[in-house]
């Protein structure tokens, strides 16, 4: 299946980081997701029940990362990827988590992972 559902630039405010001061404040993470999904069915039925609910996925991304409060982006990415695959039946996804402002000379730093079989 070559179809995907995209969520790009989703901003999640959460506790993230390894330094003591980072554990006491919230910071923004920026999430990009590509998720394998058969869009042929909703593309022909025009029924939201046949589609991957990107509003529900976005809300779950936010609740997962806010509850997790990861020290490392790598850990947040792994837990989030497995959560989404399990809860939404997503066979394959590509996930990027970026942390703007973490390195003064860079717009953002982050990780990108792919999990599952496309």
N, C-alpha and C positions, 0 to 999 in steps of 0.2 A: 504494500500500500504506500503510495507516494503522497497522500493527502496529509496536511497538517493543520492544526489550529494554533494560532499565535497569540501570545500575550507579551507585549513589549513595553519596557519602561515602567513596570509596576513598582511604585514606591511603597516600601514597608518601613515604618518607624518601629525600632526595637532596640533592646540592649544587645550590643555585639562588640566583641573585642576581648583582648587578653589583659590589658592594663587595668589596674585598680580603678582609675578614674572612668574608664569605659564601662565598667560594671555598675556605675552610679548614674549614668545618663542614657538617653536614647539617641540613636543615630539613624540616618536613612540608609536603607539598602535598596538597590535598583535591580529588579528581577526581569529577565527575559526568558520566555518559554516557547519552545516549539514542541508540539505534542502530536504524535501520529494518531490520526482519527479518520475513519472512513466518512468523508463528507458527501459521498454520492447519495446516501439515503436522505439526509436532511436537505440536500440540494434538489431532490426531486419531490419530497413531501412538503417542504416549507413548514415543517413541524419542529418546534424547539425541543420536543421530547426525544427526537432522533439525533440531536446535536450534542456535542460536548459543551456543557454549560460553562462558558468562560467566566461568567460572574461568580459562579460557585467555586470554580478553581481559584480565581483571584482571592476570594474570601478565605479559602483554605490555606493558600500561600501565606496570607497575612496572619491568620490565627496560629499556624504552625510555627512560623519564625518568631512571633511574639511570645509564644509559650516556651519555645526552645531556648531563646536568649543565648545563641551560640557564641563561644569564644572564637572559633575558627570558621571562616566562610566555607572551608572544605567540609566540615561537619554539618553545617547548615544545609549545604547542597545535597549531601548524601541522604540525610533524614528527609528533607523535603521531596527529593526525587522518589524515594521509596513510598512515602505517604501518598503522593499523587498517583503513582502507579497502582498502589493497592486500593485506594478509595474510589478512583474514577475508572479503573480498568484500562489505563493507558499502557499500551505495549512498549512504546519507545518514546523517549523525550530527550531533548537537549535543553539544558538549564544553565543560565549564567546568573551569577550573583555578583554585583559590583558594589563597592563601598566608596562613594565619592569623598574626596578630601582626605583619605587615609594617608596619602603620601603627598606632601605639599606641591611637588613639581609635576604631579600627574592628575589628570581630571578624575580618574578613579582607578582602583585596583580591584581584582576579583578573580573568580574561578569560573570555568565552564566545564560541564560534564555531560556525557551522554550515557543513558542507561536503557537497557532493553534491546529488543530486536526490532529492526524496522522492516 
